[in-house]
Amino acid sequence: MLKIVMIMLCGIGTGYLLRNQKMSFIGRIITALIWVLLFLLGIEVGSNPSIVNGLQTLGLEAIVLTLGGSIGSAIFAWALWRYVTAKQKDKTSVEQEGGKA
């Protein structure tokens, strides 16, 4: 853990010292490294028999959680939209009635 903290602090220090330098290539390097890490993670997961054997169960749980979260978000967004538009209609009708009197 100390090694990770030290590496992070070295990166922060280097970034601080080079903060005035234009380094537009850093984003591409970070993207490439993330792709490499994802590839290596895939190799690790694929070589673990317990994960591969339980992939069907994990996949089903992931689908249920994804659908539940998406459907729940859509329902609550729709309910909020209905609530807000109802409040706006009420406010508009009160203003119109007040203007006629």
N, C-alpha and C positions, 0 to 999 in steps of 0.2 A: 504494500500500500504506500509506503514511503517513497518507493521508486516512482510510482505513478504521480504522486504529488510533486516530486522533484522535477520530473519531466514536464509537467504542466507549468510549474513555476519558471522553468527555463524557457518554455515557449512564450509565456507572458512577458518575460524579460526581453526576449529577442523581439517580440512584437512591439514592445515599448520603445526599444532602441531604433527600430526600423520604421516607426510610425510615419515618418515624413517621406519615405521612399514609395514610389509607385510600383506596386506589385500586382498587376492585373492577372498574372499567371497563377497565382495562389489558388483561385477558385477552381481552375481546371485540375490542378494537382490534387486538391481535396476531393473533387468529384471522382477522379481516377482511383484514389486510395479507398474511398468508400465502396466503389465497385469491387475492388480487390478484396476488401474485408467481407463484403457480402458473399463473394465467390468462396472464400475460405470458410465462412460460416456454413454455406451450403455443403461443402465437402465434409465438414465436421458432423453436420446433422445427418447427411446421407450415410456416413460410415457408422453411425450409432444404431444398432439393431433395435433397441427398445423404442427409440423415437420413430424409426421407420415402421415398426409393427403397430405402433399406436397412432400412426398418421391419420387413419380413417376417423378415429374417435376425436382427435384434435381438430381435424378439418370440419367435422360435423359441429363441434362446439363453436368453432370460429364462425361458421355460417349462421348458426343460431344467434350468437352474440351480435354479429354484423346486421342481420335482418332486424333483430329486436331493437337495436340502437337506432337504425335508420327509420324504421316504422314509428318508433316512439318519438323521435325528433320531429318527423313529419306531422304527427298528430298534435304535438304540443305547439309547433309552429303555426299550424292551421288554426288551433284554438286561440292562440295569441292574436293572430291576424283578425279573426272574427271579433274578438274582444275589443281590439283597438279600433277597427272600422265601425263597430257599433257605438263606441264612445264618440267618434268623430261625427257620426250621423246624428246622435243625440245633441251634440254641441251645435251642429249646423242648424238643426230644426229649432232649437231654443233661440238662437240668434235671429233666425228668420221670423219667428213668432214675435220676438221682442221688437223687431224692426217694424212690423205691421201695426203694432198697437200704438 
